[in-house]
Amino acid sequence: MQKEHKILSLEEAKKEAADCCSYDNGDYKYRTQYKTENGYYHLIRDGKDLLENKKAVDCFSYDNGDYKYRTENEYYHLIRDGKNLLENKKAVYYYSYKNGDYEYRTECGKSFYIKNNSLESKNNSLESKNNSLESNSKVYSEIAKIKQNRQQMHGAAKANFKMISRLWSAYTGVKIDSKDVGFMMAMLKAARHKGGDKNNLDNFVDAANYIALAGDF
């Protein structure tokens, strides 16, 4: 049986927990100490833990009352009025708008825009914007070409980044996670751009890829 968590007040969380953050709507979140107790996030609203037993590794509370969290399986859940709007969607990205619309992206890279809670409008405006941008961008075009090739060459990105983060953490003595790896690799490409050929497309393509992958972890 999972140990029951004692809910901390905001002041207690600021002193005793990690990553404590309060929101304008009155909610606040905190994480138990890394790899102790659980190491998971707690999102507190009106004295109640909204993420109790959820094993959340990331979460956010929106002004409109929605809240999202990501579990260890890397998928996002969006809760609105007690209902999970992303159930079985395998969403790796999500954003909620003040008017109630929301968008999400699945692990296969397909994006959906939900207007007025209707799935009928999925992908319309979002895909048209993405298609227009991609068709006129050399960087987007190149990313589309190499994505599959890079996975065949280097293996699955998620496992690769996790291995890199462990090696760098051991070498530096500082905890580095997969998101850090993405940003640090992008900075490496930025350094090459600054010190080398300013028109080398490879630097732009790789940096964009690293940041995009970091956003999915």
N, C-alpha and C positions, 0 to 999 in steps of 0.2 A: 504493500500500500504506500502511495506517495505521501511524503511528509507534508502536513498542512502548513501553509505559509502564514506567518503572522504579518498582517498588513501594517506597513510602516506609514506614519504620518509624513507629510511633505518635509517637515523639519528633520524628522528622524532619518528619512531617506537621504537627505542632503549630507548627513553626517556619516551614515553607516553603509550606504549602498553605492553602487557604481552607476554612472551614466544617468543620473537623476535629471529630469527635465519636467517643467510645468507648462501647461498650455493655457491660452487665453480663455478657453471654455471651462476652466476649473479642473480639468483632468491633470494627472501627473503620472509619469512613468519612472521606473527605476529597475535596475538589474541587480540581482544578488551577486555576490562576489564571484568572480570567474572560476568555474569548475568547483565551486563549493555550494552546498545545498542543492542547487540546480544550475545556477548561472543563467537562468532565463529571465525574461522581462515580465514585469507586472505593470498593468495599466489600471490606475485607481480612479474610479468615478463615484462620488457620493459614498465613500467609505467601502466600496465593493471592488474586488479585483476582477476586472473584465477578462483577464487572461489566465485565470486560475486553471491549472492542469493543462494548459495549451502548449507548453514547452516552446514559447515564442522566443526567437532569436533577434527579432526586430519588430518595432511597432510604431504607430503614429496615430494621433487623435486629431480629427478635423473639427473646425468650428461648427459645421452643420450637424454634428452628433455622430457622424460615421467614424469608425476607427478601423485600421488595418493592422494585421500582424503577419509575420512570416514564420513558418515553422522550420524544423530541422530538415525537412524534405525540400526546402528552398522555395516553396510555393506561398503566394500571398492569399490572405483571406480578408474580405471586406465585409464588415458587419454593419448593417443598417436596420434599425428597429428590430434587433434580435435575429435577423436573417443573414446568412452568409451568401452574398451576391456572387461570389467567385467560386462557389462549391463545384468541385470537379472540373474547373477551368484550367488548372495547372498554370496559373498566372505567375510570371516572374517579374512583372512590373505592374504598378497600379497608381492612378492619380484620381482624386476626387475634386470636383469643382463645386463652388458655392451654390450654384443653381440646381445641384442634384445630379448633373451629368457626370459620367466617369469614363475613364478609358483604361484598358489593360492590354498587356501583351503576353502571349502564351510562350511556352518554352520552344516552340517551333518557329517563333519570330513573327507570328501573325498578330496584328493590332486590331483592337475593337474599340469603337466609340459608342457608348450607350447614352441615348438622349431620352429624357422623360421615362427612364426605366424600361425602355422598349428595346428589345434585341433586334427589332426590324431595321433599326438605323445603324447597325454595327458596320464598321469599316468605311462608311461612305465618305465623310469629310476627311477623316484621318488618312485613309489610303490615298485619296486624291492629292492631299498635300505631300505625302511621302513620295508618291510616284513622280510628282512634278519636280521635287527636290532631287530625287535620285537620277532622273533622266538628264538633268543639267549639271550634275556634279561628277567630276572625274574621280574624286575620292570615293563616293558612294558606289560608283560603277566598279572600281577596282576592288572594293571590299566584297561586293557581291561575287566577283570572280574568284577570289582567293579563299573565301571562308571555308569551303569544302576541302580545298587542297591543303590548307593549313592543318585541319583536323586530321586528315590522313597522314600528314607528315609528322606532326607533333603529338598526336593523341588527343583525347578529350580535354578541353580547356579547363574544366572544373577540377579534374584530378591533377592536371599539370600545375595550375596555380596553387592548389593546396600543397603540393610537394615543394614548390618554390618557397611558399610562405614558411613552411617548417624548416627548410634549410637556412633561409635568411634569419629566422628567429633564433636558431641554434648558433649561427655564426655571429650575430650582432648582440645576442643577449637581450634583445627587445622583442616583445610579441608583435609579430607582423601577420596580418590575415590576408585572405585572398583579394579583398578590395584594395588593400595597401599595395599588393603586388601589381595590380592593374595600373594604379596611379603612378607608381614608381617606374614601371616600364615605360609609361607614356612620357614621364619626365626624362628618361634616358633618350627617347626619340627627340624630345624638345632640345636636349643638349646637343645632339648630333646636328639638328637643324641650325642651331645657333653657331656652332663651330664649323659647319661644313656647307654643302651645297644647299642654298636656300630654295631651290626648285626641285629637290629630290622628293618625288611623290611618295616614295616608300615610307618616309618619316611621317607624313600626314596620315597615310592609310593605317600604318601600324599603331600610331598613337590613338587614332579613333577607335580601332579595334580593341585596344587594351582598355580604354575607358568604357566602351560598351560592355565588354565582358565583366568589368568590375561592377557595373550597375546590375548585372544579372546574378551576382553571388550574394 
